[in-house]
Amino acid sequence: MPVLVATIVPKPGKLEDVEAALKEILPLVHEEPGCEIYALHRGDDRLVMIEKWSDSTALKEHSKGPNLAKLGERLVGLVDGRRDIVTVEAVPTGDPAKGAI
Amino acid sequence: MPVLVATIVPKPGKLEDVEAALKEILPLVHEEPGCEIYALHRGDDRLVMIEKWSDSTALKEHSKGPNLAKLGERLVGLVDGRRDIVTVEAVPTGDPAKGAI
């Protein structure tokens, strides 16, 4: 079950605009097949999505789907193109309620 | 409620050793006050912890506590010192079951 940490660093002064774009798209992504978690987080200078997909097929469909394309369009001019995506696999350990997202 | 993404990049060939050290320490961290999530993930060249703490006080106690110190001792010689920690705040949006960890 793939887990992703996707980081978007907006251009200076554009954090609120990028957050608004993400908030628009999030409910649509939640309806995509295989979306288990797609959760927005805000840091001082960045927005971080923590994602969990049921399998790599669902993730691939999301990656080439219309919602992510729409987000890409909304982000034109707001980010420097620096979008860091780290894909990992869960290693559930310890307390089942705390050891996995 | 602070969320952290902590990335550890082991020295070449040391991924399994670092994972073992993390698996040892995880159940202890789960028992710390205010630990909501402390979840291990493995990538090709890195281990990623996704953490959620009840508040900044609990996180501060964890940061200076004995379990993290013990982990630091176990990691001596296994990592290059590159430990990246990103602290963010949740912005729950959309489906409550999918829009937050």
N, CA and C atoms of all chains as a GROMACS GRO file, in nm:
protein
  606
    1MET      N    1   0.084  -0.120   0.000
    1MET     CA    2   0.000   0.000   0.000
    1MET      C    3   0.088   0.125   0.000
    2PRO      N    4   0.102   0.191  -0.116
    2PRO     CA    5   0.197   0.302  -0.123
    2PRO      C    6   0.156   0.425  -0.042
    3VAL      N    7   0.252   0.482   0.026
    3VAL     CA    8   0.237   0.607   0.100
    3VAL      C    9   0.326   0.711   0.033
    4LEU      N   10   0.271   0.831   0.014
    4LEU     CA   11   0.348   0.938  -0.050
    4LEU      C   12   0.355   1.060   0.041
    5VAL      N   13   0.468   1.126   0.037
    5VAL     CA   14   0.483   1.258   0.099
    5VAL      C   15   0.519   1.354  -0.014
    6ALA      N   16   0.424   1.440  -0.048
    6ALA     CA   17   0.442   1.533  -0.161
    6ALA      C   18   0.455   1.675  -0.105
    7THR      N   19   0.566   1.739  -0.138
    7THR     CA   20   0.594   1.873  -0.084
    7THR      C   21   0.588   1.976  -0.196
    8ILE      N   22   0.512   2.082  -0.173
    8ILE     CA   23   0.505   2.194  -0.267
    8ILE      C   24   0.556   2.318  -0.195
    9VAL      N   25   0.658   2.381  -0.253
    9VAL     CA   26   0.710   2.507  -0.197
    9VAL      C   27   0.661   2.621  -0.287
   10PRO      N   28   0.563   2.699  -0.242
   10PRO     CA   29   0.511   2.808  -0.324
   10PRO      C   30   0.614   2.921  -0.340
   11LYS      N   31   0.593   3.002  -0.443
   11LYS     CA   32   0.671   3.124  -0.455
   11LYS      C   33   0.641   3.214  -0.333
   12PRO      N   34   0.734   3.303  -0.300
   12PRO     CA   35   0.711   3.391  -0.185
   12PRO      C   36   0.576   3.463  -0.196
   13GLY      N   37   0.501   3.461  -0.089
   13GLY     CA   38   0.372   3.530  -0.086
   13GLY      C   39   0.258   3.451  -0.147
   14LYS      N   40   0.284   3.330  -0.196
   14LYS     CA   41   0.180   3.253  -0.266
   14LYS      C   42   0.130   3.133  -0.187
   15LEU      N   43   0.170   3.122  -0.062
   15LEU     CA   44   0.129   3.006   0.018
   15LEU      C   45  -0.023   2.994   0.027
   16GLU      N   46  -0.089   3.107   0.053
   16GLU     CA   47  -0.236   3.104   0.068
   16GLU      C   48  -0.304   3.062  -0.062
   17ASP      N   49  -0.251   3.111  -0.174
   17ASP     CA   50  -0.311   3.077  -0.303
   17ASP      C   51  -0.297   2.927  -0.333
   18VAL      N   52  -0.180   2.872  -0.302
   18VAL     CA   53  -0.158   2.730  -0.327
   18VAL      C   54  -0.246   2.647  -0.234
   19GLU      N   55  -0.257   2.691  -0.109
   19GLU     CA   56  -0.344   2.620  -0.015
   19GLU      C   57  -0.489   2.620  -0.065
   20ALA      N   58  -0.534   2.732  -0.117
   20ALA     CA   59  -0.671   2.741  -0.169
   20ALA      C   60  -0.692   2.645  -0.286
   21ALA      N   61  -0.591   2.635  -0.374
   21ALA     CA   62  -0.601   2.544  -0.488
   21ALA      C   63  -0.609   2.400  -0.440
   22LEU      N   64  -0.528   2.367  -0.342
   22LEU     CA   65  -0.530   2.230  -0.290
   22LEU      C   66  -0.665   2.200  -0.224
   23LYS      N   67  -0.718   2.296  -0.150
   23LYS     CA   68  -0.846   2.274  -0.082
   23LYS      C   69  -0.959   2.251  -0.182
   24GLU      N   70  -0.948   2.313  -0.298
   24GLU     CA   71  -1.048   2.293  -0.403
   24GLU      C   72  -1.046   2.151  -0.456
   25ILE      N   73  -0.924   2.100  -0.474
   25ILE     CA   74  -0.906   1.973  -0.544
   25ILE      C   75  -0.922   1.852  -0.449
   26LEU      N   76  -0.896   1.874  -0.321
   26LEU     CA   77  -0.894   1.763  -0.226
   26LEU      C   78  -1.021   1.679  -0.224
   27PRO      N   79  -1.138   1.739  -0.214
   27PRO     CA   80  -1.259   1.657  -0.208
   27PRO      C   81  -1.278   1.570  -0.332
   28LEU      N   82  -1.229   1.619  -0.447
   28LEU     CA   83  -1.239   1.541  -0.571
   28LEU      C   84  -1.146   1.420  -0.564
   29VAL      N   85  -1.025   1.442  -0.512
   29VAL     CA   86  -0.928   1.332  -0.502
   29VAL      C   87  -0.981   1.226  -0.405
   30HIS      N   88  -1.046   1.270  -0.298
   30HIS     CA   89  -1.099   1.173  -0.200
   30HIS      C   90  -1.198   1.076  -0.263
   31GLU      N   91  -1.260   1.119  -0.372
   31GLU     CA   92  -1.358   1.032  -0.439
   31GLU      C   93  -1.294   0.938  -0.540
   32GLU      N   94  -1.165   0.954  -0.566
   32GLU     CA   95  -1.098   0.866  -0.664
   32GLU      C   96  -1.088   0.724  -0.608
   33PRO      N   97  -1.100   0.623  -0.696
   33PRO     CA   98  -1.088   0.484  -0.651
   33PRO      C   99  -0.952   0.458  -0.587
   34GLY      N  100  -0.953   0.395  -0.470
   34GLY     CA  101  -0.828   0.357  -0.405
   34GLY      C  102  -0.764   0.464  -0.321
   35CYS      N  103  -0.825   0.583  -0.313
   35CYS     CA  104  -0.770   0.688  -0.226
   35CYS      C  105  -0.807   0.658  -0.081
   36GLU      N  106  -0.706   0.631   0.001
   36GLU     CA  107  -0.731   0.599   0.143
   36GLU      C  108  -0.709   0.723   0.229
   37ILE      N  109  -0.600   0.795   0.200
   37ILE     CA  110  -0.570   0.920   0.272
   37ILE      C  111  -0.513   1.019   0.171
   38TYR      N  112  -0.558   1.142   0.178
   38TYR     CA  113  -0.501   1.251   0.098
   38TYR      C  114  -0.517   1.375   0.185
   39ALA      N  115  -0.415   1.399   0.266
   39ALA     CA  116  -0.429   1.493   0.378
   39ALA      C  117  -0.333   1.610   0.364
   40LEU      N  118  -0.388   1.728   0.374
   40LEU     CA  119  -0.313   1.853   0.357
   40LEU      C  120  -0.252   1.900   0.489
   41HIS      N  121  -0.126   1.946   0.478
   41HIS     CA  122  -0.057   2.004   0.594
   41HIS      C  123   0.016   2.129   0.550
   42ARG      N  124   0.027   2.224   0.645
   42ARG     CA  125   0.091   2.352   0.616
   42ARG      C  126   0.212   2.375   0.706
   43GLY      N  127   0.324   2.410   0.642
   43GLY     CA  128   0.442   2.451   0.717
   43GLY      C  129   0.466   2.599   0.694
   44ASP      N  130   0.576   2.651   0.746
   44ASP     CA  131   0.605   2.794   0.733
   44ASP      C  132   0.615   2.837   0.587
   45ASP      N  133   0.679   2.753   0.507
   45ASP     CA  134   0.707   2.792   0.368
   45ASP      C  135   0.660   2.687   0.267
   46ARG      N  136   0.582   2.589   0.314
   46ARG     CA  137   0.548   2.479   0.224
   46ARG      C  138   0.415   2.415   0.259
   47LEU      N  139   0.361   2.341   0.164
   47LEU     CA  140   0.244   2.258   0.188
   47LEU      C  141   0.285   2.114   0.165
   48VAL      N  142   0.240   2.027   0.252
   48VAL     CA  143   0.280   1.887   0.247
   48VAL      C  144   0.154   1.800   0.243
   49MET      N  145   0.143   1.719   0.138
   49MET     CA  146   0.036   1.622   0.129
   49MET      C  147   0.088   1.487   0.178
   50ILE      N  148   0.014   1.425   0.267
   50ILE     CA  149   0.044   1.287   0.307
   50ILE      C  150  -0.066   1.200   0.247
   51GLU      N  151  -0.026   1.104   0.166
   51GLU     CA  152  -0.120   1.026   0.086
   51GLU      C  153  -0.103   0.877   0.111
   52LYS      N  154  -0.213   0.804   0.106
   52LYS     CA  155  -0.207   0.658   0.106
   52LYS      C  156  -0.304   0.607   0.002
   53TRP      N  157  -0.255   0.516  -0.082
   53TRP     CA  158  -0.335   0.459  -0.190
   53TRP      C  159  -0.346   0.309  -0.170
   54SER      N  160  -0.457   0.251  -0.216
   54SER     CA  161  -0.482   0.109  -0.191
   54SER      C  162  -0.379   0.020  -0.261
   55ASP      N  163  -0.330   0.066  -0.378
   55ASP     CA  164  -0.229  -0.011  -0.451
   55ASP      C  165  -0.167   0.079  -0.558
   56SER      N  166  -0.065   0.026  -0.625
   56SER     CA  167   0.008   0.109  -0.722
   56SER      C  168  -0.078   0.141  -0.844
   57THR      N  169  -0.176   0.056  -0.874
   57THR     CA  170  -0.265   0.084  -0.987
   57THR      C  171  -0.349   0.209  -0.959
   58ALA      N  172  -0.404   0.216  -0.839
   58ALA     CA  173  -0.484   0.333  -0.801
   58ALA      C  174  -0.399   0.459  -0.804
   59LEU      N  175  -0.276   0.447  -0.756
   59LEU     CA  176  -0.186   0.563  -0.756
   59LEU      C  177  -0.155   0.607  -0.898
   60LYS      N  178  -0.134   0.509  -0.987
   60LYS     CA  179  -0.103   0.542  -1.126
   60LYS      C  180  -0.222   0.613  -1.192
   61GLU      N  181  -0.343   0.564  -1.165
   61GLU     CA  182  -0.463   0.628  -1.220
   61GLU      C  183  -0.476   0.772  -1.171
   62HIS      N  184  -0.448   0.791  -1.041
   62HIS     CA  185  -0.451   0.926  -0.985
   62HIS      C  186  -0.348   1.016  -1.054
   63SER      N  187  -0.229   0.962  -1.075
   63SER     CA  188  -0.118   1.041  -1.128
   63SER      C  189  -0.146   1.095  -1.267
   64LYS      N  190  -0.221   1.018  -1.345
   64LYS     CA  191  -0.250   1.062  -1.482
   64LYS      C  192  -0.395   1.109  -1.497
   65GLY      N  193  -0.463   1.127  -1.385
   65GLY     CA  194  -0.606   1.160  -1.388
   65GLY      C  195  -0.633   1.309  -1.399
   66PRO      N  196  -0.760   1.344  -1.417
   66PRO     CA  197  -0.798   1.483  -1.442
   66PRO      C  198  -0.784   1.575  -1.320
   67ASN      N  199  -0.797   1.519  -1.199
   67ASN     CA  200  -0.790   1.606  -1.081
   67ASN      C  201  -0.650   1.661  -1.059
   68LEU      N  202  -0.550   1.575  -1.076
   68LEU     CA  203  -0.412   1.620  -1.060
   68LEU      C  204  -0.374   1.716  -1.173
   69ALA      N  205  -0.428   1.690  -1.292
   69ALA     CA  206  -0.403   1.782  -1.405
   69ALA      C  207  -0.462   1.919  -1.376
   70LYS      N  208  -0.583   1.918  -1.320
   70LYS     CA  209  -0.649   2.043  -1.285
   70LYS      C  210  -0.566   2.119  -1.178
   71LEU      N  211  -0.516   2.046  -1.082
   71LEU     CA  212  -0.432   2.109  -0.980
   71LEU      C  213  -0.308   2.172  -1.045
   72GLY      N  214  -0.248   2.097  -1.136
   72GLY     CA  215  -0.129   2.149  -1.206
   72GLY      C  216  -0.157   2.281  -1.275
   73GLU      N  217  -0.274   2.288  -1.338
   73GLU     CA  218  -0.313   2.414  -1.405
   73GLU      C  219  -0.329   2.528  -1.304
   74ARG      N  220  -0.391   2.496  -1.190
   74ARG     CA  221  -0.415   2.599  -1.087
   74ARG      C  222  -0.284   2.649  -1.026
   75LEU      N  223  -0.180   2.566  -1.032
   75LEU     CA  224  -0.055   2.602  -0.966
   75LEU      C  225   0.041   2.679  -1.058
   76VAL      N  226   0.005   2.691  -1.184
   76VAL     CA  227   0.092   2.764  -1.277
   76VAL      C  228   0.113   2.907  -1.225
   77GLY      N  229   0.238   2.947  -1.215
   77GLY     CA  230   0.270   3.081  -1.167
   77GLY      C  231   0.279   3.094  -1.016
   78LEU      N  232   0.237   2.989  -0.944
   78LEU     CA  233   0.237   2.996  -0.797
   78LEU      C  234   0.354   2.921  -0.734
   79VAL      N  235   0.414   2.830  -0.811
   79VAL     CA  236   0.526   2.751  -0.758
   79VAL      C  237   0.643   2.758  -0.857
   80ASP      N  238   0.760   2.723  -0.807
   80ASP     CA  239   0.881   2.730  -0.890
   80ASP      C  240   0.908   2.600  -0.965
   81GLY      N  241   0.813   2.509  -0.959
   81GLY     CA  242   0.836   2.380  -1.023
   81GLY      C  243   0.902   2.281  -0.928
   82ARG      N  244   0.938   2.329  -0.810
   82ARG     CA  245   0.997   2.238  -0.712
   82ARG      C  246   0.888   2.161  -0.641
   83ARG      N  247   0.859   2.040  -0.693
   83ARG     CA  248   0.761   1.957  -0.626
   83ARG      C  249   0.830   1.826  -0.594
   84ASP      N  250   0.847   1.802  -0.467
   84ASP     CA  251   0.921   1.685  -0.423
   84ASP      C  252   0.822   1.576  -0.381
   85ILE      N  253   0.833   1.459  -0.442
   85ILE     CA  254   0.743   1.349  -0.407
   85ILE      C  255   0.826   1.229  -0.364
   86VAL      N  256   0.805   1.184  -0.241
   86VAL     CA  257   0.874   1.067  -0.189
   86VAL      C  258   0.771   0.955  -0.174
   87THR      N  259   0.800   0.841  -0.236
   87THR     CA  260   0.709   0.726  -0.229
   87THR      C  261   0.772   0.618  -0.142
   88VAL      N  262   0.698   0.572  -0.043
   88VAL     CA  263   0.748   0.472   0.051
   88VAL      C  264   0.641   0.368   0.076
   89GLU      N  265   0.681   0.262   0.145
   89GLU     CA  266   0.585   0.157   0.183
   89GLU      C  267   0.578   0.153   0.336
   90ALA      N  268   0.458   0.134   0.388
   90ALA     CA  269   0.441   0.124   0.532
   90ALA      C  270   0.510  -0.001   0.587
   91VAL      N  271   0.569   0.014   0.706
   91VAL     CA  272   0.625  -0.098   0.781
   91VAL      C  273   0.558  -0.096   0.919
   92PRO      N  274   0.433  -0.145   0.925
   92PRO     CA  275   0.358  -0.134   1.051
   92PRO      C  276   0.433  -0.203   1.165
   93THR      N  277   0.448  -0.131   1.274
   93THR     CA  278   0.526  -0.180   1.388
   93THR      C  279   0.464  -0.127   1.517
   94GLY      N  280   0.470  -0.206   1.624
   94GLY     CA  281   0.426  -0.160   1.755
   94GLY      C  282   0.273  -0.153   1.763
   95ASP      N  283   0.224  -0.055   1.836
   95ASP     CA  284   0.081  -0.034   1.858
   95ASP      C  285   0.011  -0.017   1.723
   96PRO      N  286  -0.084  -0.106   1.690
   96PRO     CA  287  -0.151  -0.097   1.558
   96PRO      C  288  -0.219   0.037   1.534
   97ALA      N  289  -0.264   0.103   1.640
   97ALA     CA  290  -0.335   0.230   1.622
   97ALA      C  291  -0.238   0.346   1.600
   98LYS      N  292  -0.113   0.328   1.637
   98LYS     CA  293  -0.016   0.438   1.626
   98LYS      C  294   0.097   0.408   1.528
   99GLY      N  295   0.113   0.282   1.491
   99GLY     CA  296   0.228   0.242   1.410
   99GLY      C  297   0.204   0.243   1.261
  100ALA      N  298   0.088   0.294   1.218
  100ALA     CA  299   0.061   0.306   1.075
  100ALA      C  300  -0.041   0.417   1.055
  101ILE      N  301  -0.033   0.485   0.940
  101ILE     CA  302  -0.134   0.587   0.912
  101ILE      C  303  -0.251   0.520   0.841
  102MET      N  304  -0.213   2.050   1.640
  102MET     CA  305  -0.161   1.914   1.656
  102MET      C  306  -0.047   1.891   1.557
  103PRO      N  307   0.080   1.899   1.604
  103PRO     CA  308   0.192   1.893   1.510
  103PRO      C  309   0.207   1.757   1.444
  104VAL      N  310   0.234   1.762   1.314
  104VAL     CA  311   0.265   1.645   1.232
  104VAL      C  312   0.409   1.660   1.185
  105LEU      N  313   0.486   1.551   1.192
  105LEU     CA  314   0.626   1.555   1.149
  105LEU      C  315   0.651   1.448   1.042
  106VAL      N  316   0.736   1.486   0.948
  106VAL     CA  317   0.789   1.388   0.854
  106VAL      C  318   0.940   1.387   0.874
  107ALA      N  319   0.989   1.278   0.929
  107ALA     CA  320   1.133   1.267   0.961
  107ALA      C  321   1.196   1.164   0.868
  108THR      N  322   1.298   1.207   0.796
  108THR     CA  323   1.363   1.120   0.696
  108THR      C  324   1.505   1.087   0.741
  109ILE      N  325   1.537   0.960   0.740
  109ILE     CA  326   1.672   0.914   0.771
  109ILE      C  327   1.726   0.842   0.647
  110VAL      N  328   1.840   0.890   0.597
  110VAL     CA  329   1.906   0.823   0.484
  110VAL      C  330   2.027   0.747   0.539
  111PRO      N  331   2.017   0.614   0.545
  111PRO     CA  332   2.128   0.534   0.599
  111PRO      C  333   2.249   0.536   0.505
  112LYS      N  334   2.364   0.504   0.561
  112LYS     CA  335   2.481   0.482   0.476
  112LYS      C  336   2.453   0.362   0.385
  113PRO      N  337   2.523   0.355   0.271
  113PRO     CA  338   2.500   0.242   0.180
  113PRO      C  339   2.512   0.108   0.252
  114GLY      N  340   2.415   0.021   0.230
  114GLY     CA  341   2.416  -0.113   0.290
  114GLY      C  342   2.365  -0.119   0.433
  115LYS      N  343   2.324  -0.004   0.488
  115LYS     CA  344   2.284   0.000   0.630
  115LYS      C  345   2.134   0.018   0.649
  116LEU      N  346   2.057   0.010   0.542
  116LEU     CA  347   1.912   0.031   0.554
  116LEU      C  348   1.848  -0.068   0.651
  117GLU      N  349   1.885  -0.194   0.640
  117GLU     CA  350   1.825  -0.297   0.727
  117GLU      C  351   1.860  -0.272   0.873
  118ASP      N  352   1.985  -0.229   0.898
  118ASP     CA  353   2.027  -0.204   1.036
  118ASP      C  354   1.949  -0.087   1.096
  119VAL      N  355   1.930   0.017   1.016
  119VAL     CA  356   1.857   0.134   1.067
  119VAL      C  357   1.711   0.096   1.090
  120GLU      N  358   1.655   0.019   1.000
  120GLU     CA  359   1.516  -0.025   1.016
  120GLU      C  360   1.501  -0.106   1.145
  121ALA      N  361   1.597  -0.193   1.171
  121ALA     CA  362   1.592  -0.274   1.294
  121ALA      C  363   1.596  -0.186   1.418
  122ALA      N  364   1.681  -0.083   1.415
  122ALA     CA  365   1.692   0.008   1.530
  122ALA      C  366   1.559   0.081   1.551
  123LEU      N  367   1.499   0.125   1.441
  123LEU     CA  368   1.371   0.196   1.453
  123LEU      C  369   1.262   0.103   1.507
  124LYS      N  370   1.261  -0.022   1.461
  124LYS     CA  371   1.160  -0.116   1.507
  124LYS      C  372   1.173  -0.146   1.657
  125GLU      N  373   1.296  -0.140   1.706
  125GLU     CA  374   1.318  -0.159   1.849
  125GLU      C  375   1.257  -0.047   1.931
  126ILE      N  376   1.275   0.075   1.880
  126ILE     CA  377   1.240   0.194   1.958
  126ILE      C  378   1.092   0.231   1.945
  127LEU      N  379   1.029   0.191   1.834
  127LEU     CA  380   0.892   0.234   1.807
  127LEU      C  381   0.792   0.202   1.918
  128PRO      N  382   0.788   0.078   1.966
  128PRO     CA  383   0.688   0.047   2.069
  128PRO      C  384   0.706   0.134   2.195
  129LEU      N  385   0.830   0.174   2.224
  129LEU     CA  386   0.854   0.260   2.340
  129LEU      C  387   0.799   0.400   2.315
  130VAL      N  388   0.819   0.450   2.194
  130VAL     CA  389   0.769   0.584   2.160
  130VAL      C  390   0.616   0.586   2.164
  131HIS      N  391   0.554   0.477   2.120
  131HIS     CA  392   0.407   0.471   2.121
  131HIS      C  393   0.351   0.488   2.262
  132GLU      N  394   0.431   0.454   2.362
  132GLU     CA  395   0.384   0.467   2.500
  132GLU      C  396   0.408   0.606   2.558
  133GLU      N  397   0.477   0.692   2.485
  133GLU     CA  398   0.504   0.827   2.537
  133GLU      C  399   0.375   0.909   2.540
  134PRO      N  400   0.361   0.996   2.641
  134PRO     CA  401   0.240   1.079   2.649
  134PRO      C  402   0.225   1.167   2.525
  135GLY      N  403   0.106   1.167   2.468
  135GLY     CA  404   0.077   1.256   2.356
  135GLY      C  405   0.116   1.201   2.220
  136CYS      N  406   0.171   1.079   2.216
  136CYS     CA  407   0.202   1.019   2.086
  136CYS      C  408   0.074   0.966   2.023
  137GLU      N  409   0.037   1.023   1.910
  137GLU     CA  410  -0.085   0.979   1.841
  137GLU      C  411  -0.051   0.884   1.726
  138ILE      N  412   0.052   0.920   1.650
  138ILE     CA  413   0.100   0.835   1.541
  138ILE      C  414   0.252   0.843   1.538
  139TYR      N  415   0.315   0.730   1.520
  139TYR     CA  416   0.460   0.725   1.501
  139TYR      C  417   0.483   0.604   1.412
  140ALA      N  418   0.479   0.629   1.280
  140ALA     CA  419   0.464   0.520   1.183
  140ALA      C  420   0.586   0.514   1.091
  141LEU      N  421   0.642   0.396   1.081
  141LEU     CA  422   0.763   0.371   1.002
  141LEU      C  423   0.728   0.338   0.857
  142HIS      N  424   0.806   0.396   0.765
  142HIS     CA  425   0.792   0.367   0.622
  142HIS      C  426   0.931   0.349   0.562
  143ARG      N  427   0.936   0.262   0.461
  143ARG     CA  428   1.063   0.232   0.396
  143ARG      C  429   1.060   0.271   0.249
  144GLY      N  430   1.162   0.343   0.204
  144GLY     CA  431   1.180   0.371   0.062
  144GLY      C  432   1.303   0.299   0.012
  145ASP      N  433   1.340   0.323  -0.114
  145ASP     CA  434   1.454   0.253  -0.172
  145ASP      C  435   1.583   0.281  -0.094
  146ASP      N  436   1.599   0.406  -0.053
  146ASP     CA  437   1.726   0.445   0.009
  146ASP      C  438   1.707   0.516   0.142
  147ARG      N  439   1.584   0.510   0.196
  147ARG     CA  440   1.556   0.589   0.315
  147ARG      C  441   1.446   0.529   0.401
  148LEU      N  442   1.442   0.575   0.525
  148LEU     CA  443   1.331   0.541   0.614
  148LEU      C  444   1.262   0.671   0.651
  149VAL      N  445   1.131   0.668   0.652
  149VAL     CA  446   1.053   0.788   0.676
  149VAL      C  447   0.956   0.762   0.790
  150MET      N  448   0.965   0.843   0.895
  150MET     CA  449   0.869   0.837   1.004
  150MET      C  450   0.763   0.943   0.981
  151ILE      N  451   0.637   0.904   0.990
  151ILE     CA  452   0.528   1.001   0.990
  151ILE      C  453   0.472   1.002   1.131
  152GLU      N  454   0.474   1.122   1.192
  152GLU     CA  455   0.441   1.133   1.334
  152GLU      C  456   0.329   1.234   1.357
  153LYS      N  457   0.248   1.209   1.457
  153LYS     CA  458   0.151   1.309   1.502
  153LYS      C  459   0.153   1.311   1.654
  154TRP      N  460   0.162   1.430   1.708
  154TRP     CA  461   0.168   1.450   1.853
  154TRP      C  462   0.049   1.535   1.897
  155SER      N  463   0.005   1.512   2.019
  155SER     CA  464  -0.117   1.580   2.067
  155SER      C  465  -0.097   1.730   2.076
  156ASP      N  466   0.025   1.773   2.107
  156ASP     CA  467   0.055   1.917   2.115
  156ASP      C  468   0.206   1.937   2.118
  157SER      N  469   0.248   2.061   2.114
  157SER     CA  470   0.392   2.091   2.103
  157SER      C  471   0.466   2.052   2.231
  158THR      N  472   0.396   2.052   2.343
  158THR     CA  473   0.460   2.011   2.469
  158THR      C  474   0.498   1.863   2.464
  159ALA      N  475   0.406   1.780   2.416
  159ALA     CA  476   0.434   1.637   2.405
  159ALA      C  477   0.550   1.613   2.308
  160LEU      N  478   0.550   1.689   2.199
  160LEU     CA  479   0.658   1.674   2.101
  160LEU      C  480   0.793   1.714   2.163
  161LYS      N  481   0.790   1.822   2.240
  161LYS     CA  482   0.914   1.868   2.304
  161LYS      C  483   0.966   1.763   2.403
  162GLU      N  484   0.876   1.705   2.480
  162GLU     CA  485   0.916   1.601   2.575
  162GLU      C  486   0.977   1.482   2.502
  163HIS      N  487   0.914   1.443   2.391
  163HIS     CA  488   0.968   1.334   2.309
  163HIS      C  489   1.108   1.369   2.258
  164SER      N  490   1.122   1.493   2.211
  164SER     CA  491   1.248   1.533   2.147
  164SER      C  492   1.367   1.525   2.242
  165LYS      N  493   1.341   1.551   2.369
  165LYS     CA  494   1.452   1.549   2.466
  165LYS      C  495   1.446   1.426   2.557
  166GLY      N  496   1.363   1.329   2.518
  166GLY     CA  497   1.341   1.213   2.604
  166GLY      C  498   1.441   1.100   2.581
  167PRO      N  499   1.434   0.998   2.664
  167PRO     CA  500   1.531   0.888   2.660
  167PRO      C  501   1.518   0.797   2.537
  168ASN      N  502   1.397   0.784   2.482
  168ASN     CA  503   1.381   0.691   2.369
  168ASN      C  504   1.451   0.744   2.244
  169LEU      N  505   1.435   0.874   2.219
  169LEU     CA  506   1.502   0.932   2.102
  169LEU      C  507   1.654   0.932   2.122
  170ALA      N  508   1.696   0.954   2.245
  170ALA     CA  509   1.841   0.949   2.274
  170ALA      C  510   1.895   0.809   2.248
  171LYS      N  511   1.819   0.709   2.290
  171LYS     CA  512   1.860   0.570   2.267
  171LYS      C  513   1.869   0.541   2.118
  172LEU      N  514   1.772   0.591   2.042
  172LEU     CA  515   1.775   0.572   1.897
  172LEU      C  516   1.901   0.637   1.838
  173GLY      N  517   1.930   0.758   1.884
  173GLY     CA  518   2.049   0.827   1.835
  173GLY      C  519   2.175   0.745   1.858
  174GLU      N  520   2.184   0.682   1.975
  174GLU     CA  521   2.300   0.596   2.004
  174GLU      C  522   2.306   0.477   1.909
  175ARG      N  523   2.190   0.418   1.883
  175ARG     CA  524   2.185   0.300   1.796
  175ARG      C  525   2.222   0.334   1.651
  176LEU      N  526   2.201   0.462   1.613
  176LEU     CA  527   2.225   0.501   1.474
  176LEU      C  528   2.369   0.547   1.447
  177VAL      N  529   2.448   0.556   1.553
  177VAL     CA  530   2.587   0.599   1.534
  177VAL      C  531   2.657   0.503   1.438
  178GLY      N  532   2.718   0.558   1.334
  178GLY     CA  533   2.789   0.477   1.236
  178GLY      C  534   2.701   0.424   1.124
  179LEU      N  535   2.569   0.439   1.138
  179LEU     CA  536   2.477   0.385   1.036
  179LEU      C  537   2.424   0.492   0.942
  180VAL      N  538   2.432   0.618   0.985
  180VAL     CA  539   2.381   0.728   0.902
  180VAL      C  540   2.489   0.834   0.890
  181ASP      N  541   2.471   0.921   0.791
  181ASP     CA  542   2.569   1.026   0.764
  181ASP      C  543   2.540   1.154   0.840
  182GLY      N  544   2.441   1.148   0.928
  182GLY     CA  545   2.402   1.270   0.998
  182GLY      C  546   2.295   1.347   0.924
  183ARG      N  547   2.262   1.299   0.803
  183ARG     CA  548   2.155   1.367   0.729
  183ARG      C  549   2.020   1.320   0.781
  184ARG      N  550   1.965   1.394   0.876
  184ARG     CA  551   1.833   1.360   0.924
  184ARG      C  552   1.746   1.482   0.900
  185ASP      N  553   1.649   1.468   0.813
  185ASP     CA  554   1.566   1.580   0.774
  185ASP      C  555   1.433   1.571   0.847
  186ILE      N  556   1.396   1.675   0.920
  186ILE     CA  557   1.270   1.674   0.993
  186ILE      C  558   1.186   1.795   0.949
  187VAL      N  559   1.068   1.768   0.897
  187VAL     CA  560   0.977   1.874   0.854
  187VAL      C  561   0.858   1.873   0.950
  188THR      N  562   0.830   1.988   1.011
  188THR     CA  563   0.718   1.999   1.103
  188THR      C  564   0.608   2.083   1.039
  189VAL      N  565   0.488   2.028   1.037
  189VAL     CA  566   0.375   2.096   0.974
  189VAL      C  567   0.252   2.083   1.063
  190GLU      N  568   0.147   2.157   1.024
  190GLU     CA  569   0.020   2.147   1.096
  190GLU      C  570  -0.086   2.094   1.001
  191ALA      N  571  -0.172   2.007   1.051
  191ALA     CA  572  -0.280   1.954   0.968
  191ALA      C  573  -0.378   2.064   0.928
  192VAL      N  574  -0.425   2.056   0.804
  192VAL     CA  575  -0.533   2.142   0.754
  192VAL      C  576  -0.644   2.049   0.706
  193PRO      N  577  -0.722   1.994   0.799
  193PRO     CA  578  -0.823   1.893   0.759
  193PRO      C  579  -0.920   1.951   0.657
  194THR      N  580  -0.938   1.877   0.547
  194THR     CA  581  -1.020   1.924   0.434
  194THR      C  582  -1.090   1.804   0.372
  195GLY      N  583  -1.212   1.824   0.322
  195GLY     CA  584  -1.281   1.719   0.248
  195GLY      C  585  -1.332   1.609   0.338
  196ASP      N  586  -1.329   1.486   0.288
  196ASP     CA  587  -1.376   1.368   0.361
  196ASP      C  588  -1.299   1.353   0.493
  197PRO      N  589  -1.369   1.358   0.607
  197PRO     CA  590  -1.298   1.354   0.736
  197PRO      C  591  -1.213   1.228   0.754
  198ALA      N  592  -1.253   1.117   0.688
  198ALA     CA  593  -1.179   0.992   0.704
  198ALA      C  594  -1.054   0.989   0.618
  199LYS      N  595  -1.047   1.075   0.518
  199LYS     CA  596  -0.934   1.073   0.423
  199LYS      C  597  -0.853   1.202   0.425
  200GLY      N  598  -0.909   1.307   0.483
  200GLY     CA  599  -0.847   1.439   0.475
  200GLY      C  600  -0.754   1.472   0.590
  201ALA      N  601  -0.729   1.375   0.679
  201ALA     CA  602  -0.636   1.396   0.790
  201ALA      C  603  -0.581   1.261   0.833
  202ILE      N  604  -0.458   1.260   0.883
  202ILE     CA  605  -0.405   1.134   0.934
  202ILE      C  606  -0.441   1.124   1.082
   0.00000   0.00000   0.00000
